[in-house]
Amino acid sequence: MGFERFIGNPSAVQTVREMLHADRLPGALLFTGPEGVGKKTLALMLAQAAVCERLKDDFCGECRHCRRAAEMIASAQEDLAKRREAKDSARRVEGLVYFDLQVIAPITRYILSEQIRVLRQVAYTRPFELPRRFFIIDQAQDIHWQAVDLLLKVLEEPPETTTFILVCPNAGELRSTIRSRCQRLAFSPVDEELILELIKDRTNVPEPKQRLVARLSHGSVGRALGFDLPACLARRDVWLEFFQSLSAGLGPRARAPDWQQLFDSTRKLSGDRDSFDDMLATGTELLRDLLLVLERGEGAQVSHLDLIPRLKTWASTFGFAGIVALKEGLDEAHRLQIRNVNQQLGLDSLAVGMVSSRRDAGQTGLTRL
């Protein structure tokens, strides 16, 4: 029990423990870094350790305060889930009650003004049950703009008995006046070998694919544990079909591509609006791998490591200009989606434009696209 259960980011854990040991806990902390690396988890552990009756720089999980802190966390998460399900917007913030240990997160798309107003009201009162109160503001970048000033006023004059922990992937998304009033603790992606061990111990991923999932998790524990490998491979197969069809009209022995096959692949790429963002993310990841292979050859640390031979072929065929054109096409497809425009038309146009440009240029590998 305690901090030894935390995976990765040992320097962040050490910093937190040193704060506790020295009784120098700041009034406001900002935990930043990639999604899924344990920022909120460590914030909750810090809160529990700060109120533990038995240990000074850790938590036992068994004393009265530790048990009560765990109950507060569970109750807060349950309350948050119920509010998110409420169809009536007024009921989402009706009767808000904050515990001494409270997670505050977006109820809708945002953390609402009423949530921050209740935080201000409670923050300056003495804790009800625990020796210190903790407000953990998860996804702090999603605080509604009308509520930012409310939070700033609390941080400017922090109450003595309350600690605020803001959790945010990118500190640059927060207002500079908010950042300046918090002590920042940066998190890094978790080492791939630790992720691999986690996948082996806690998931049912087949052994031949475990290293692939570890690489595709990009250092995120949360992503590794929830990774949907079949869905990922299904999306990837559609992109591979698209690249294969496109490359037929672009290589050194370019011939007229099978347009029907090419347009079938663009239809599959854009067929499901609900998963289109995930499809675009997979395509972007593959294009990144193509660039890495093109620039670094055999030493490239690609994400899709089981595709290296095919990636090398396509990287050579598309060339730098072609890969850049594909990335710009994906960006445009994302913009068209936001505007509710047919994404397949954009992908079709991209494919036709690349083949036409290659033939007009009369050069191999799209050196002048």
C-alpha positions in Angstrom: 0.0 0.0 0.0 1.2 3.5 -0.6 3.4 5.3 -3.2 5.3 2.0 -4.1 2.2 1.1 -6.2 2.7 4.1 -8.4 4.0 3.2 -11.9 6.7 5.4 -13.5 7.7 9.0 -12.9 9.9 8.3 -9.8 11.1 11.9 -9.7 7.5 13.2 -9.4 6.9 10.7 -6.6 10.1 11.7 -4.8 9.2 15.4 -5.0 5.8 14.7 -3.5 7.3 12.7 -0.7 9.9 15.3 0.1 7.1 17.9 0.4 5.2 15.8 2.8 8.3 14.9 4.9 9.3 18.6 5.2 5.7 19.7 6.0 6.0 22.1 3.0 2.9 21.4 1.0 2.1 24.4 -1.3 -1.3 25.9 -1.4 -1.6 25.2 -5.1 0.1 22.5 -7.3 -0.1 22.0 -11.0 0.4 18.5 -12.3 1.2 18.5 -16.1 2.2 15.9 -18.6 0.7 13.4 -21.1 -2.6 11.8 -20.6 -2.7 8.5 -18.8 0.6 8.8 -16.9 -0.9 9.0 -13.4 -1.2 12.7 -12.7 -4.6 12.4 -11.0 -3.6 9.2 -9.3 -0.6 10.8 -7.7 -2.7 13.8 -6.7 -5.1 11.5 -4.9 -2.2 9.6 -3.3 -0.7 12.9 -2.1 -4.0 13.9 -0.5 -4.3 10.5 1.3 -0.7 10.7 2.5 -1.1 14.2 3.8 -4.0 13.1 6.1 -2.6 9.6 7.1 -2.5 9.1 10.9 0.4 6.7 10.8 2.9 7.8 8.2 4.5 11.1 7.4 5.5 10.8 3.8 3.2 7.9 2.7 -0.2 6.5 3.5 -1.1 3.2 5.1 -4.6 2.8 3.7 -5.8 1.3 6.9 -6.1 4.2 9.5 -9.3 6.0 10.0 -8.3 9.0 7.9 -7.1 6.8 5.0 -10.3 4.9 5.0 -12.4 8.0 5.1 -10.4 9.6 2.3 -10.9 6.6 0.1 -14.7 6.7 0.8 -14.8 10.4 -0.1 -13.0 9.7 -3.4 -15.5 7.0 -4.3 -18.5 9.1 -3.3 -17.2 12.1 -5.3 -16.6 9.9 -8.4 -20.1 8.4 -8.1 -21.7 11.8 -7.7 -19.8 13.1 -10.8 -21.0 10.2 -12.9 -24.7 10.8 -11.9 -24.5 14.5 -12.7 -23.0 13.8 -16.2 -26.0 11.6 -16.9 -28.6 14.2 -16.0 -30.5 15.5 -19.0 -31.7 18.6 -17.3 -28.8 21.1 -17.3 -30.1 22.7 -14.1 -29.9 19.4 -12.2 -26.3 18.9 -13.1 -25.2 21.4 -10.6 -28.1 21.2 -8.2 -27.2 20.5 -4.6 -23.5 20.4 -5.1 -21.7 19.2 -1.8 -17.9 19.0 -1.6 -16.1 16.6 0.7 -12.8 17.4 2.4 -11.2 15.4 -0.4 -13.0 16.2 -3.7 -12.3 15.6 -7.4 -13.7 18.4 -9.5 -14.0 17.6 -13.2 -16.0 18.6 -16.3 -19.7 17.8 -15.9 -20.5 18.8 -19.4 -17.8 19.9 -21.9 -16.6 22.3 -19.2 -16.0 22.6 -15.4 -18.9 25.0 -14.8 -19.0 28.3 -12.9 -21.3 26.8 -10.2 -18.7 24.1 -9.5 -16.0 26.8 -8.9 -18.4 28.9 -6.8 -19.1 26.0 -4.5 -15.3 25.4 -4.3 -14.8 29.1 -3.2 -17.5 28.8 -0.6 -16.2 25.6 1.0 -12.4 26.4 0.6 -12.4 29.1 3.4 -14.2 26.9 5.9 -12.4 24.5 8.2 -12.3 20.8 7.0 -15.2 18.8 8.3 -13.5 15.5 9.0 -9.9 15.4 7.8 -7.0 17.6 9.1 -6.6 19.2 5.7 -8.9 19.7 2.6 -7.8 18.9 -0.9 -9.5 20.0 -4.1 -8.2 18.1 -7.1 -9.3 19.9 -10.3 -9.0 17.3 -13.1 -8.8 18.5 -16.7 -8.3 22.1 -15.4 -7.9 23.4 -19.0 -11.7 22.8 -19.4 -12.7 25.3 -16.7 -15.3 27.5 -18.4 -13.9 31.0 -19.2 -16.5 32.6 -17.0 -15.2 30.6 -14.0 -11.5 31.2 -14.4 -11.5 34.5 -12.5 -13.4 32.9 -9.7 -10.7 30.3 -9.3 -7.9 32.9 -9.7 -9.3 34.9 -6.7 -9.0 31.8 -4.5 -5.5 31.1 -5.7 -4.4 34.7 -5.0 -5.5 34.4 -1.4 -5.3 30.7 -0.7 -6.9 29.4 2.5 -4.5 27.9 5.1 -6.3 24.6 5.5 -6.9 23.8 1.8 -4.6 22.6 -1.0 -5.5 22.8 -4.7 -4.1 20.4 -7.2 -4.7 21.3 -10.8 -4.3 18.4 -13.3 -3.7 19.4 -16.9 -2.0 17.7 -19.8 -0.6 21.0 -21.2 0.1 23.9 -18.8 0.1 26.3 -21.8 -3.7 25.9 -22.0 -4.1 27.6 -18.7 -4.1 31.3 -18.1 -0.6 32.5 -17.2 -2.0 34.1 -13.9 -3.2 30.6 -12.9 0.1 29.0 -13.7 2.1 31.6 -11.8 0.2 30.8 -8.6 0.9 27.1 -8.7 4.0 25.0 -8.0 4.4 22.9 -11.2 5.2 19.2 -11.2 6.0 17.8 -14.7 5.2 14.2 -15.6 6.8 12.2 -18.4 5.7 9.2 -20.5 6.2 6.0 -18.6 9.1 3.8 -19.7 8.1 1.3 -22.4 9.5 -1.7 -20.5 7.3 -0.8 -17.5 4.3 -0.5 -19.8 5.2 -3.9 -21.3 5.3 -5.6 -17.9 2.0 -4.0 -17.1 0.4 -5.4 -20.3 1.8 -8.8 -19.5 0.5 -8.8 -16.0 -2.9 -7.1 -16.3 -4.2 -7.6 -19.8 -5.1 -10.4 -22.2 -3.1 -9.1 -25.1 -1.6 -12.0 -27.1 2.1 -12.3 -26.5 3.1 -11.6 -30.2 1.3 -8.2 -30.0 2.3 -7.1 -26.5 5.4 -5.1 -27.7 3.2 -3.5 -30.4 0.6 -2.4 -27.8 3.3 -1.1 -25.5 4.8 1.0 -28.3 1.4 2.3 -29.4 0.5 3.3 -25.8 3.2 6.0 -26.0 4.1 5.8 -22.4 0.5 6.0 -21.1 -0.5 3.5 -18.4 -4.2 4.3 -18.9 -4.0 3.8 -22.7 -2.1 0.5 -22.3 -4.7 -1.0 -19.9 -7.6 0.1 -22.0 -6.1 -0.6 -25.4 -8.6 -2.0 -28.0 -6.2 -3.9 -30.2 -8.8 -5.4 -32.6 -10.3 -1.9 -33.2 -6.8 -0.5 -33.8 -5.8 -3.2 -36.2 -9.1 -2.8 -38.1 -8.5 0.9 -38.6 -4.9 0.2 -39.5 -5.9 -2.3 -42.2 -8.0 0.3 -44.0 -5.1 2.7 -44.1 -2.8 0.0 -45.3 -5.2 -0.7 -48.1 -5.3 3.0 -49.0 -1.5 3.3 -49.0 -1.2 0.2 -51.1 -3.7 1.4 -53.7 -2.2 4.9 -53.8 1.4 3.7 -54.1 0.5 1.8 -57.3 0.3 5.1 -59.2 3.3 6.7 -57.6 6.3 4.3 -57.5 9.2 4.0 -60.0 7.1 1.6 -62.1 3.9 3.7 -61.7 0.9 2.5 -63.5 -2.7 3.6 -63.5 -4.1 2.8 -60.0 -7.2 0.8 -59.5 -9.4 3.7 -58.9 -12.3 1.6 -57.8 -10.1 0.0 -55.1 -8.7 3.4 -54.1 -12.1 5.0 -53.7 -13.4 2.0 -51.8 -10.6 2.5 -49.3 -11.4 6.2 -48.9 -15.0 5.3 -48.4 -14.0 2.9 -45.6 -11.7 5.6 -44.1 -14.6 8.1 -43.8 -17.5 5.7 -43.4 -18.1 6.0 -39.7 -18.4 9.5 -38.4 -18.4 8.4 -34.8 -14.9 6.9 -35.1 -13.5 9.2 -37.7 -11.3 11.0 -35.2 -9.8 7.7 -34.2 -9.3 6.8 -37.9 -7.5 10.1 -38.5 -5.3 9.5 -35.4 -4.3 6.1 -36.7 -3.5 7.6 -40.1 -1.4 10.4 -38.6 0.5 7.9 -36.5 1.3 5.9 -39.6 2.5 9.0 -41.5 4.8 9.8 -38.5 6.2 6.3 -38.9 6.8 6.8 -42.6 8.7 10.1 -41.9 10.8 8.4 -39.2 11.7 5.5 -41.6 12.5 8.0 -44.4 14.8 10.0 -42.2 16.4 7.4 -40.0 16.1 4.1 -41.8 16.6 0.9 -39.8 17.2 2.9 -36.5 13.7 4.5 -36.6 11.7 4.0 -33.4 8.4 3.6 -35.2 5.1 2.9 -33.4 3.9 0.2 -35.8 7.1 -1.9 -35.5 5.5 -4.9 -37.1 5.1 -3.0 -40.4 8.7 -1.8 -40.9 9.3 -3.6 -44.3 6.1 -2.1 -45.8 6.8 1.3 -44.2 10.2 1.4 -45.9 8.6 0.7 -49.3 5.9 3.3 -48.9 8.3 5.9 -47.5 10.5 5.5 -50.5 7.5 5.6 -52.9 5.8 8.7 -51.4 8.9 10.6 -50.5 9.0 13.5 -48.1 6.7 15.8 -50.2 4.2 13.0 -50.6 4.0 12.2 -46.8 3.6 15.9 -46.1 0.8 16.2 -48.7 -0.9 13.2 -47.0 -0.6 14.9 -43.6 -2.1 18.1 -44.9 -4.9 16.1 -46.4 -5.7 14.5 -43.1 -5.7 17.9 -41.4 -8.1 19.2 -44.1 -10.3 16.1 -43.5 -10.5 17.0 -39.9 -11.5 20.5 -40.6 -14.2 19.3 -43.1 -15.6 17.0 -40.4 -16.0 20.0 -38.0 -17.9 21.8 -40.8 -20.0 18.7 -41.4 -18.7 18.3 -45.0 -18.4 14.8 -46.6 -14.9 13.7 -45.6 -14.6 11.1 -48.5 -14.7 13.8 -51.1 -11.6 15.4 -49.5 -9.8 12.1 -49.3 -10.7 11.3 -52.9 -9.5 14.7 -54.0 -6.2 14.1 -52.1 -5.6 10.7 -53.8 -6.4 12.0 -57.3 -4.2 15.1 -56.7 -1.2 13.1 -55.6 -1.4 10.8 -58.6 -1.9 13.6 -61.1 0.9 15.7 -59.6 3.2 12.7 -59.8 2.4 12.2 -63.5 2.6 15.9 -64.3 6.0 16.2 -62.6 7.2 13.0 -64.4 9.5 12.3 -61.4 9.9 9.3 -59.2 9.0 9.4 -55.5 7.1 12.7 -55.6 10.2 14.8 -55.2 8.3 17.8 -56.5 4.6 17.3 -55.6 
